[in-house]
Amino acid sequence: MVDRILVMSLTRMGDLVQATPLISGLRKKYPEAKITLMVSSDFAVLVPSIPDIDDSIVLDIRQFTDKGLWKKMTWVVLYRYLETFLEGVKNRRFDLVVNLSHSKLSALMILFLGIKKVLGFMCNATGDRMTRHPWMQYFGIEPFNRVYNPFNLVEIFTRGADVELRNQRIRINVAKESQASIVHQLQRENIGEEELLIGIQAGSSLENRRWPARYFAELADLLVERLNARIVLFGVAGEAPLAREIKNLAVRKEHITDLTGKTDINQLIGWVGKCAYLVTNDTGTMHIAAALGTRIVGLFFAHAHPVETGPYSPGHVLFQARISCAPCSYGVQCNNIVCIHKVQPRHLSSMIVNHQKENAWKLPINMGPLDEMDIFETVYGDDHRLTLRPLIRHVVNLDDILRQCYSRLWLDSLSVADEDSLDTEAVIKTIRRDYDCGEMADVVDSLEEKIEVLGDLVRLTEKGMQATGGIIRLFRGKSSPEKLQALGEEINRIDEQLNLTGCAHPELKPVVDMFKKRKENFQGENVVKLAGATRQCYEKMADELRRLKSLLKAVVWSFSDIRDDQEVDTSINAVVPGR
C-alpha cells in the first residue's frame, strides 16, 4: 500500500518541469496517495506551477553559501540544519521515494530516511551509491555513452518510476493573476496584442553552452526585418549584462524589449505563453515553453545534447553541430568551442520565416551548406514515443545505426512490462528514412566487425557463467580454497577483458557498462548468493549481446544490396586498360 510518496528533484528548474509526466503518472497509478515534492530553495517558487503535487519540502542549502557568514558558522551548524531537516522528513513516514537527483547528498539523505521502497539513486550503509531499477541503472551509464543514447531524460525518469508514459506530457499550471499582470506589462511596454512576439533566452546555466551575443543580436535584426517581429529578452538578473550587450549590438533596438531580471516565475510563464516562438539555449525556460505549447527554436552546444534534454513535446526545431566532438563529454572543459559557430543567425531566421509561411518545419532552399549541422524536429514516432527526426538527411554513419539499434534493445531489455517497441523492420525503415544510405559499404564493413566482437563478448560471458557456476558447486559440495581462488581470479580476468573490449569498441560499451552497473548493487558476504547474482548478470549481458548482434545482422542483410552495387562500381572504376 502506497499512501505517501516523496519525489526528490534537487538540481535544476528544467528538471522540475521535466518531472511532470512522472508525477502525473504517479497520480494516475496511486490516485489516493499524497505526493510531496522536495526541491532546493533556488526553485521553490516554481512548485505551485507543478501539477498533481499535494505538498512540498524545501531544502535550503543556499543559506550556507555566503562566504561572509562562515566567520560566524561552523560545520556543526550545517550538520544540525541537515539533521533537523531530515528528522522532519523522516517523521512523515513516506512509503515510496523517487529520487531524480544523482548527487551523493541525495543518496545519503535516503539512507538516513530509511524509506523501504526507493526508485532512483540511494546508497548502502557504507556509503556506496546504488540503484536497483533497470532504467535508473541505465541513467547511471548514459552520461558515459551519450552518442548512443536514444532517450530523453523525461522518458528515462518516467520509466524509472514504473508509471505509464504514453499520453503523458510535460505540464505546468498557469496562475490566473499572472494573466492580468502580463496585460499591464504589455501596455507599459507599448506592445500590441496583434504583434508577433519572439522570445530570446540568451543565457544558460553554463556560459560555454551559450550562443554568442552578437549572433542573438543579428538574429533579432533579421526577424524584425523579415517578420516585423517584436523581440523580448528573458533571463535572470545576473544575465542582464548579456541582454544589454545584445541590445547594444542590434540595429533595430526599438523593436527589442528587455525583461531580463524583471519577471517573477508567474510573469515569465505568462510572457513565454504569449510568444509565437522562443529562441533559447538549453534552459529551464525552454521546458516552460514546451509545457505551454510555444514553438521552440533550441540551440544545443558544448555539453548540451538535444536527445537527452530537448523539449519533451512535438513541433519544435533544434540545432546542433554535427562534428566529431559534439556533444562534449561531461567533465570536459573545451578551450575552443567551435560548435557554436556552426549554427548561424541566417539559419534560424530562415527556418522561422519558413515556418510562418508553411506552418511546418521545412528546410528552405536558401540555407546553404549544412554538412556540419544537425536540425531536428520533435515528433511522435510510430511507437508513440517522442523522438528527434532529422530535417537534414546526412550520410549515415556507424553511430547513427547503433543509436537506432540501442533504442530497440533497451526498450526490450529494461522494461518490466511488454513494450510497443519498434520491431527490427521499423528500425531499418527509420534508418532509410532519416539518413542518406547511398554510401553504406564502409559502414556495413564496420558493422560486421562489431558483430564479430559481439560474438567474442558472448563467449566471455559464457566463461563467466561457467566460473560462477563452479563457485556455487564448490560451496555446495566440498570446497577447495585453491579452486575457489582460481575461479575468483578467472572472473576478474573475464571482467577485465569485458571492460577492455568495451573501451576498444565504444559502440558496444553501453552493454558492458550496464553489466558493471548491475554488479554495483551486490551486497552481503554470502558467497553462493553473490555468485548466483553475478551469474544472472552474465546471463543478462549475454542476452543483450545476442539481441544487439541480431539487430546489427538484420541491418547488414538489409543493406547488402547497396554494398554489392558499390563493390561492383569500385571494381569497374579500378580496371586498368590493357589488363
C-alpha positions as CSV (number, residue, x, y, z in Angstrom):
1,M,0.0,0.0,0.0
2,V,1.4,3.4,-1.0
3,D,-0.1,6.3,0.8
4,R,2.7,8.8,1.0
5,I,5.1,9.5,-1.9
6,L,8.2,11.7,-1.9
7,V,9.6,12.9,-5.2
8,M,13.1,14.4,-4.9
9,S,14.3,16.9,-7.6
10,L,17.2,19.0,-6.3
11,T,19.1,20.1,-9.4
12,R,17.7,22.5,-12.0
13,M,14.5,24.3,-12.8
14,G,14.2,22.5,-16.1
15,D,14.3,19.1,-14.3
16,L,11.3,20.1,-12.3
17,V,9.2,20.7,-15.4
18,Q,10.6,17.5,-17.0
19,A,9.5,15.6,-13.9
20,T,5.8,16.5,-14.5
21,P,5.0,13.4,-16.7
22,L,6.4,11.2,-13.9
23,I,4.4,12.9,-11.3
24,S,1.2,12.7,-13.4
25,G,1.9,9.0,-13.8
26,L,2.3,8.5,-10.1
27,R,-1.0,10.3,-9.5
28,K,-2.7,8.0,-12.0
29,K,-1.1,4.9,-10.5
30,Y,-1.7,5.9,-6.9
31,P,-4.9,8.1,-7.0
32,E,-5.3,8.2,-3.3
33,A,-1.7,8.8,-2.3
34,K,-0.4,12.1,-1.1
35,I,2.5,13.3,-3.3
36,T,5.1,15.6,-1.8
37,L,7.8,17.3,-3.9
38,M,11.3,18.0,-2.4
39,V,13.1,20.9,-4.1
40,S,16.1,23.1,-3.4
41,S,15.3,26.7,-2.3
42,D,16.5,28.0,-5.7
43,F,13.5,26.7,-7.4
44,A,10.8,26.6,-4.7
45,V,8.9,29.4,-6.4
46,L,8.1,27.0,-9.3
47,V,6.4,24.4,-7.0
48,P,2.9,25.9,-7.3
49,S,3.2,25.6,-11.1
50,I,3.8,21.8,-10.9
51,P,0.5,19.8,-11.3
52,D,-0.6,16.9,-9.1
53,I,1.5,18.0,-6.1
54,D,-0.1,18.0,-2.7
55,D,2.7,19.4,-0.6
56,S,6.4,20.5,-0.9
57,I,9.5,20.4,1.2
58,V,12.3,23.0,0.6
59,L,15.9,22.1,1.2
60,D,17.7,25.5,1.8
61,I,21.5,24.8,1.4
62,R,21.8,28.2,-0.3
63,Q,21.8,29.9,3.1
64,F,25.3,28.4,3.7
65,T,26.9,29.5,0.5
66,D,27.6,33.1,1.6
67,K,31.3,33.1,2.4
68,G,30.9,36.1,4.6
69,L,28.8,34.2,7.0
70,W,31.3,31.5,7.6
71,K,33.1,33.6,10.1
72,K,30.1,33.1,12.3
73,M,29.4,29.5,11.4
74,T,30.9,26.1,11.8
75,W,30.3,22.7,10.1
76,V,28.3,21.8,13.2
77,V,25.7,24.5,12.2
78,L,25.3,22.9,8.7
79,Y,25.1,19.4,10.2
80,R,22.4,20.4,12.7
81,Y,20.4,22.0,10.0
82,L,20.5,18.9,7.9
83,E,19.8,16.6,10.8
84,T,16.8,18.7,11.9
85,F,15.6,18.9,8.3
86,L,15.9,15.2,7.7
87,E,14.3,14.3,11.0
88,G,11.2,16.3,9.9
89,V,11.1,14.5,6.6
90,K,11.6,11.1,8.3
91,N,8.6,11.8,10.6
92,R,6.3,12.0,7.6
93,R,6.8,8.2,7.1
94,F,6.9,8.1,3.3
95,D,6.1,4.7,1.7
96,L,7.9,5.5,-1.6
97,V,10.6,7.9,-2.6
98,V,11.5,8.7,-6.2
99,N,15.0,10.3,-6.3
100,L,15.6,12.2,-9.6
101,S,18.8,13.7,-8.2
102,H,22.1,11.8,-8.8
103,S,24.1,13.6,-6.1
104,K,25.8,11.8,-3.3
105,L,24.0,14.1,-0.8
106,S,20.6,12.9,-2.1
107,A,21.7,9.2,-1.8
108,L,22.9,9.7,1.8
109,M,19.6,11.5,2.6
110,I,17.6,8.5,1.5
111,L,19.8,6.2,3.7
112,F,19.0,8.4,6.7
113,L,15.3,8.5,5.9
114,G,15.1,4.7,5.9
115,I,12.3,4.6,3.3
116,K,11.9,0.9,2.2
117,K,10.8,1.4,-1.4
118,V,13.3,3.6,-3.3
119,L,13.2,4.3,-7.1
120,G,16.4,6.1,-8.2
121,F,19.7,6.7,-6.6
122,M,20.4,5.6,-3.0
123,C,23.4,4.2,-1.0
124,N,24.1,1.4,1.3
125,A,25.4,1.6,4.9
126,T,29.0,2.0,3.8
127,G,28.1,4.9,1.5
128,D,28.3,3.1,-1.8
129,R,25.9,4.7,-4.3
130,M,23.5,2.2,-5.9
131,T,20.2,1.8,-7.7
132,R,18.1,-1.3,-8.4
133,H,15.7,-0.2,-11.1
134,P,16.9,-1.1,-14.6
135,W,16.0,2.3,-16.1
136,M,17.7,4.1,-13.3
137,Q,20.8,1.9,-13.8
138,Y,20.7,2.9,-17.4
139,F,20.5,6.6,-16.3
140,G,23.8,5.9,-14.4
141,I,25.6,4.8,-17.5
142,E,24.1,7.1,-20.0
143,P,26.4,10.1,-19.4
144,F,29.4,8.0,-20.4
145,N,27.7,6.8,-23.7
146,R,25.9,9.9,-24.8
147,V,26.4,9.4,-28.5
148,Y,24.4,6.1,-28.4
149,N,21.6,7.2,-26.1
150,P,18.2,7.4,-27.9
151,F,16.1,8.5,-24.8
152,N,15.1,11.9,-23.4
153,L,15.6,12.2,-19.7
154,V,11.8,12.6,-19.3
155,E,11.4,9.1,-20.7
156,I,14.2,7.6,-18.6
157,F,12.7,9.2,-15.4
158,T,9.2,8.1,-16.1
159,R,10.1,4.6,-17.0
160,G,12.3,4.5,-13.9
161,A,9.3,5.1,-11.7
162,D,7.3,2.3,-13.3
163,V,4.5,4.6,-14.4
164,E,2.6,4.9,-17.7
165,L,4.5,7.1,-20.3
166,R,2.0,7.0,-23.2
167,N,-0.1,10.2,-23.5
168,Q,1.9,11.9,-20.7
169,R,3.4,15.3,-21.4
170,I,5.1,18.0,-19.5
171,R,2.7,20.4,-18.0
172,I,2.7,23.5,-15.7
173,N,-0.1,25.4,-14.1
174,V,-0.6,29.0,-15.3
175,A,-1.7,31.3,-12.4
176,K,-4.7,33.4,-13.2
177,E,-3.2,36.5,-11.6
178,S,-0.3,36.4,-13.9
179,Q,-2.6,37.0,-16.9
180,A,-3.7,40.4,-15.6
181,S,-0.1,41.3,-14.8
182,I,1.0,40.4,-18.4
183,V,-1.7,42.6,-19.9
184,H,-0.4,45.6,-17.8
185,Q,3.2,44.8,-18.8
186,L,2.2,44.7,-22.5
187,Q,0.6,48.1,-22.2
188,R,3.5,49.5,-20.3
189,E,6.0,48.2,-22.9
190,N,3.7,49.5,-25.7
191,I,3.3,46.1,-27.2
192,G,0.1,45.4,-29.1
193,E,-1.9,42.2,-28.8
194,E,-1.6,41.6,-32.6
195,E,2.2,41.8,-32.7
196,L,4.4,38.8,-33.4
197,L,6.3,38.2,-30.2
198,I,9.5,36.2,-30.4
199,G,11.3,35.5,-27.1
200,I,15.0,35.0,-26.7
201,Q,16.6,33.3,-23.7
202,A,20.3,34.1,-24.3
203,G,21.7,32.9,-21.0
204,S,22.1,29.4,-19.7
205,S,23.4,27.7,-16.5
206,L,26.8,27.2,-18.2
207,E,28.4,30.0,-20.2
208,N,30.1,27.7,-22.7
209,R,26.7,26.4,-23.8
210,R,25.6,29.9,-24.9
211,W,25.3,31.2,-28.5
212,P,27.4,34.4,-28.8
213,A,25.6,37.7,-28.0
214,R,26.4,39.1,-31.5
215,Y,24.5,36.1,-33.1
216,F,21.4,36.8,-31.0
217,A,21.6,40.5,-32.0
218,E,22.0,39.6,-35.7
219,L,19.1,37.2,-35.4
220,A,16.9,39.8,-33.7
221,D,17.5,42.2,-36.6
222,L,16.8,39.6,-39.2
223,L,13.5,38.7,-37.5
224,V,12.5,42.3,-37.3
225,E,13.3,43.0,-40.9
226,R,11.7,39.9,-42.3
227,L,8.7,39.4,-40.0
228,N,8.3,42.8,-38.3
229,A,8.6,40.9,-35.0
230,R,8.8,42.3,-31.5
231,I,11.8,40.7,-29.7
232,V,11.5,40.0,-25.9
233,L,14.7,39.2,-24.0
234,F,14.2,36.8,-21.0
235,G,16.6,35.9,-18.2
236,V,17.5,36.2,-14.5
237,A,19.0,39.4,-13.1
238,G,22.5,38.0,-13.4
239,E,22.1,37.8,-17.2
240,A,21.2,41.5,-17.5
241,P,24.7,42.4,-18.8
242,L,24.3,39.8,-21.6
243,A,20.9,41.3,-22.5
244,R,22.4,44.8,-22.6
245,E,25.2,43.6,-24.9
246,I,22.6,42.0,-27.3
247,K,20.6,45.2,-27.4
248,N,23.6,47.4,-27.9
249,L,24.8,45.2,-30.8
250,A,21.4,45.2,-32.5
251,V,20.5,47.8,-35.1
252,R,16.7,47.6,-34.6
253,K,16.9,48.4,-30.9
254,E,13.4,49.9,-30.8
255,H,11.9,46.5,-31.5
256,I,13.6,44.8,-28.6
257,T,12.1,44.7,-25.1
258,D,14.5,43.7,-22.3
259,L,12.7,41.9,-19.5
260,T,15.9,40.3,-18.1
261,G,15.6,40.2,-14.3
262,K,12.2,42.0,-14.4
263,T,9.8,39.0,-14.2
264,D,8.9,36.6,-11.4
265,I,8.2,33.0,-12.3
266,N,4.5,33.5,-12.9
267,Q,5.2,36.6,-15.1
268,L,7.8,34.6,-17.1
269,I,5.3,31.8,-17.7
270,G,2.8,34.4,-18.9
271,W,5.2,36.1,-21.2
272,V,6.5,32.8,-22.7
273,G,2.9,31.8,-23.3
274,K,2.3,35.0,-25.3
275,C,5.3,34.3,-27.6
276,A,4.9,32.7,-31.0
277,Y,8.5,31.4,-30.8
278,L,11.2,31.1,-28.1
279,V,14.8,31.0,-29.3
280,T,16.8,29.6,-26.5
281,N,19.8,27.7,-25.3
282,D,19.2,24.5,-23.3
283,T,17.5,26.2,-20.3
284,G,14.6,25.8,-17.9
285,T,12.7,28.5,-19.8
286,M,12.8,26.1,-22.8
287,H,10.9,23.5,-20.9
288,I,8.4,26.0,-19.7
289,A,7.8,26.9,-23.4
290,A,7.4,23.2,-24.2
291,A,4.7,22.9,-21.5
292,L,2.9,25.9,-22.8
293,G,2.9,25.0,-26.5
294,T,5.1,27.9,-27.5
295,R,7.2,26.9,-30.6
296,I,10.9,26.4,-29.6
297,V,14.0,27.0,-31.7
298,G,16.5,25.3,-29.5
299,L,20.3,25.7,-29.5
300,F,22.5,22.9,-28.2
301,F,26.2,23.4,-27.8
302,A,29.1,22.0,-25.8
303,H,27.7,19.6,-23.2
304,A,24.1,20.2,-24.1
305,H,22.6,17.3,-26.1
306,P,19.0,17.6,-27.6
307,V,18.5,13.8,-27.4
308,E,18.8,14.0,-23.6
309,T,17.4,17.3,-22.6
310,G,15.4,18.6,-25.6
311,P,11.9,19.8,-25.1
312,Y,9.5,16.9,-24.5
313,S,6.7,17.9,-26.7
314,P,6.2,17.8,-30.5
315,G,6.5,20.6,-33.0
316,H,9.9,22.2,-32.1
317,V,13.1,22.6,-34.1
318,L,16.5,22.0,-32.5
319,F,20.0,22.9,-33.8
320,Q,23.3,21.1,-33.0
321,A,26.7,21.0,-34.6
322,R,27.4,17.7,-36.4
323,I,31.1,17.4,-35.6
324,S,33.0,14.5,-34.1
325,C,33.3,16.1,-30.6
326,A,29.7,17.1,-30.2
327,P,28.3,16.8,-27.6
328,C,31.2,17.3,-25.2
329,S,31.7,14.6,-22.6
330,Y,30.8,15.6,-19.1
331,G,33.8,17.0,-17.2
332,V,35.5,18.2,-20.4
333,Q,36.4,21.9,-20.5
334,C,36.7,22.9,-24.1
335,N,39.1,25.8,-24.8
336,N,37.9,26.2,-28.4
337,I,34.1,25.8,-28.7
338,V,33.8,25.7,-32.4
339,C,30.4,24.1,-32.3
340,I,28.7,27.4,-31.5
341,H,29.8,28.9,-34.9
342,K,28.4,26.0,-37.0
343,V,24.9,27.4,-36.5
344,Q,24.5,31.0,-37.9
345,P,21.7,33.6,-37.4
346,R,20.6,33.2,-41.0
347,H,19.9,29.5,-40.4
348,L,17.5,30.3,-37.6
349,S,15.8,33.2,-39.3
350,S,15.2,31.2,-42.5
351,M,13.6,28.4,-40.5
352,I,11.4,30.7,-38.5
353,V,10.3,32.7,-41.6
354,N,9.6,29.5,-43.5
355,H,7.6,28.1,-40.6
356,Q,5.5,31.3,-40.6
357,K,4.7,30.6,-44.3
358,E,4.3,26.9,-44.2
359,N,3.1,26.3,-40.6
360,A,5.6,23.4,-40.6
361,W,9.3,22.9,-40.1
362,K,10.8,22.5,-43.5
363,L,14.2,23.3,-44.8
364,P,14.2,26.5,-47.0
365,I,16.2,26.3,-50.3
366,N,18.5,29.1,-49.3
367,M,20.0,27.5,-46.2
368,G,23.4,26.9,-47.8
369,P,25.9,24.1,-46.9
370,L,24.7,22.1,-43.9
371,D,27.3,19.3,-43.7
372,E,28.3,20.3,-40.1
373,M,24.9,20.9,-38.7
374,D,22.0,18.8,-37.4
375,I,18.5,20.2,-37.4
376,F,15.9,18.1,-35.7
377,E,12.1,18.3,-35.3
378,T,10.5,16.8,-32.2
379,V,7.8,14.4,-33.3
380,Y,5.9,11.3,-32.0
381,G,7.2,8.2,-33.8
382,D,5.4,5.1,-34.9
383,D,6.0,3.6,-31.4
384,H,4.2,6.6,-29.8
385,R,7.5,7.8,-28.3
386,L,8.7,11.4,-28.6
387,T,11.8,11.4,-30.9
388,L,14.0,13.7,-32.9
389,R,13.5,13.5,-36.6
390,P,16.4,14.9,-38.7
391,L,15.4,17.5,-41.2
392,I,18.8,17.1,-42.9
393,R,19.4,13.6,-44.4
394,H,23.1,13.3,-43.7
395,V,25.2,10.3,-44.9
396,V,24.6,7.6,-42.3
397,N,27.4,6.6,-40.0
398,L,28.0,3.8,-37.5
399,D,26.9,5.9,-34.5
400,D,23.6,6.7,-36.2
401,I,22.8,3.0,-36.8
402,L,23.9,1.9,-33.2
403,R,21.7,4.6,-31.7
404,Q,18.7,3.2,-33.5
405,C,19.5,-0.3,-32.6
406,Y,20.0,0.6,-28.9
407,S,16.5,2.1,-28.9
408,R,15.1,-1.3,-29.6
409,L,17.5,-3.2,-27.4
410,W,16.9,-1.2,-24.2
411,L,13.1,-1.0,-24.7
412,D,13.1,-4.8,-24.8
413,S,15.7,-5.4,-22.2
414,L,15.0,-2.8,-19.4
415,S,11.2,-2.5,-19.4
416,V,9.2,-4.5,-16.8
417,A,6.0,-4.6,-18.9
418,D,5.6,-5.5,-22.5
419,E,6.5,-2.7,-24.8
420,D,5.2,-1.3,-28.0
421,S,8.8,-1.0,-29.2
422,L,9.7,-0.8,-32.8
423,D,10.4,-4.1,-34.5
424,T,13.6,-4.7,-36.5
425,E,11.9,-3.8,-39.7
426,A,10.8,-0.5,-38.3
427,V,14.4,0.3,-37.1
428,I,15.7,-0.3,-40.6
429,K,12.8,1.8,-42.0
430,T,13.8,4.7,-39.7
431,I,17.4,4.4,-40.8
432,R,16.4,4.5,-44.5
433,R,14.0,7.4,-44.0
434,D,16.2,9.7,-41.8
435,Y,19.6,9.2,-43.4
436,D,21.3,9.1,-46.8
437,C,22.2,5.4,-47.1
438,G,23.9,5.7,-50.5
439,E,27.4,5.1,-49.1
440,M,26.9,2.1,-46.9
441,A,29.8,-0.1,-47.9
442,D,32.2,1.1,-45.2
443,V,29.5,1.2,-42.6
444,V,28.5,-2.4,-43.3
445,D,32.1,-3.4,-43.0
446,S,32.3,-1.7,-39.6
447,L,29.0,-3.4,-38.6
448,E,30.4,-6.8,-39.5
449,E,33.5,-6.1,-37.3
450,K,31.2,-5.2,-34.4
451,I,29.2,-8.4,-35.0
452,E,32.4,-10.4,-34.6
453,V,33.3,-8.6,-31.4
454,L,29.8,-9.2,-30.0
455,G,30.4,-12.9,-30.6
456,D,33.7,-12.7,-28.6
457,L,31.9,-10.9,-25.8
458,V,29.2,-13.6,-25.7
459,R,31.9,-16.2,-25.3
460,L,33.4,-14.3,-22.5
461,T,30.1,-14.1,-20.7
462,E,29.6,-17.8,-21.1
463,K,33.0,-18.3,-19.4
464,G,31.8,-16.1,-16.6
465,M,28.7,-18.2,-16.2
466,Q,30.8,-21.3,-16.0
467,A,33.1,-19.8,-13.4
468,T,30.3,-18.6,-11.2
469,G,28.6,-21.9,-11.6
470,G,31.8,-23.6,-10.4
471,I,31.9,-21.4,-7.3
472,I,28.3,-22.4,-6.4
473,R,29.1,-26.1,-6.9
474,L,32.2,-25.9,-4.8
475,F,30.4,-24.3,-1.9
476,R,27.5,-26.7,-2.1
477,G,30.0,-29.6,-2.1
478,K,33.4,-29.9,-0.6
479,S,35.0,-26.5,-1.1
480,S,38.7,-26.2,-2.1
481,P,40.3,-22.8,-1.2
482,E,42.7,-23.2,-4.1
483,K,40.0,-23.9,-6.7
484,L,37.8,-21.0,-5.3
485,Q,40.7,-18.6,-5.6
486,A,41.4,-19.8,-9.1
487,L,37.8,-19.3,-10.1
488,G,37.7,-15.8,-8.5
489,E,40.8,-14.8,-10.4
490,E,39.2,-16.2,-13.6
491,I,36.2,-14.0,-13.0
492,N,38.4,-11.0,-12.5
493,R,40.2,-11.7,-15.8
494,I,36.9,-12.1,-17.6
495,D,35.6,-8.8,-16.3
496,E,38.8,-7.0,-17.1
497,Q,38.6,-8.3,-20.7
498,L,35.0,-7.3,-21.0
499,N,35.9,-3.8,-19.8
500,L,38.9,-3.5,-22.2
501,T,36.8,-4.7,-25.1
502,G,34.2,-2.0,-24.3
503,C,36.9,0.7,-24.2
504,A,38.3,-0.5,-27.5
505,H,34.9,-0.6,-29.1
506,P,32.9,2.3,-27.6
507,E,29.9,1.4,-29.8
508,L,29.5,-1.7,-27.6
509,K,30.4,-0.1,-24.3
510,P,26.8,0.6,-23.2
511,V,26.2,-3.1,-22.8
512,V,29.4,-3.6,-20.8
513,D,28.6,-0.6,-18.6
514,M,25.2,-1.9,-17.8
515,F,26.8,-5.2,-16.7
516,K,29.1,-3.3,-14.4
517,K,26.3,-1.1,-13.1
518,R,24.2,-4.2,-12.2
519,K,27.1,-5.6,-10.2
520,E,27.5,-2.4,-8.2
521,N,24.3,-3.3,-6.4
522,F,25.6,-6.5,-4.8
523,Q,25.7,-6.6,-1.0
524,G,26.4,-9.1,1.7
525,E,29.1,-11.7,2.3
526,N,27.2,-14.9,1.2
527,V,29.4,-16.3,-1.5
528,V,26.8,-18.5,-3.0
529,K,24.3,-15.7,-3.3
530,L,26.9,-13.3,-4.7
531,A,28.0,-15.9,-7.2
532,G,24.4,-16.6,-8.2
533,A,23.7,-12.9,-8.7
534,T,26.9,-12.5,-10.7
535,R,25.8,-15.4,-12.9
536,Q,22.5,-13.7,-13.5
537,C,24.4,-10.6,-14.6
538,Y,26.4,-12.6,-17.1
539,E,23.2,-14.2,-18.4
540,K,21.5,-10.8,-18.8
541,M,24.5,-9.4,-20.6
542,A,24.7,-12.4,-22.9
543,D,21.1,-12.0,-23.8
544,E,21.6,-8.3,-24.6
545,L,24.7,-9.0,-26.6
546,R,22.8,-11.6,-28.7
547,R,19.9,-9.2,-29.3
548,L,22.2,-6.4,-30.4
549,K,24.1,-8.9,-32.6
550,S,20.8,-9.9,-34.2
551,L,19.8,-6.3,-34.8
552,L,23.1,-5.5,-36.5
553,K,22.9,-8.6,-38.6
554,A,19.5,-7.5,-39.8
555,V,20.8,-4.1,-40.8
556,V,23.8,-5.7,-42.6
557,W,21.4,-8.0,-44.5
558,S,19.1,-5.1,-45.3
559,F,21.8,-3.1,-46.9
560,S,23.8,-5.9,-48.5
561,D,22.5,-5.0,-52.0
562,I,23.8,-1.4,-51.7
563,R,27.2,-2.7,-50.7
564,D,27.3,-5.2,-53.6
565,D,26.4,-2.4,-56.0
566,Q,29.2,-0.2,-54.6
567,E,31.8,-3.0,-54.7
568,V,30.9,-3.7,-58.4
569,D,31.2,0.0,-59.2
570,T,34.5,0.2,-57.4
571,S,36.0,-2.8,-59.3
572,I,34.8,-1.4,-62.6
573,N,36.4,2.0,-61.8
574,A,39.7,0.3,-60.8
575,V,40.1,-1.6,-64.1
576,V,43.3,-0.7,-65.8
577,P,43.2,-0.6,-69.7
578,G,45.3,-3.4,-71.3
579,R,45.0,-5.8,-68.4
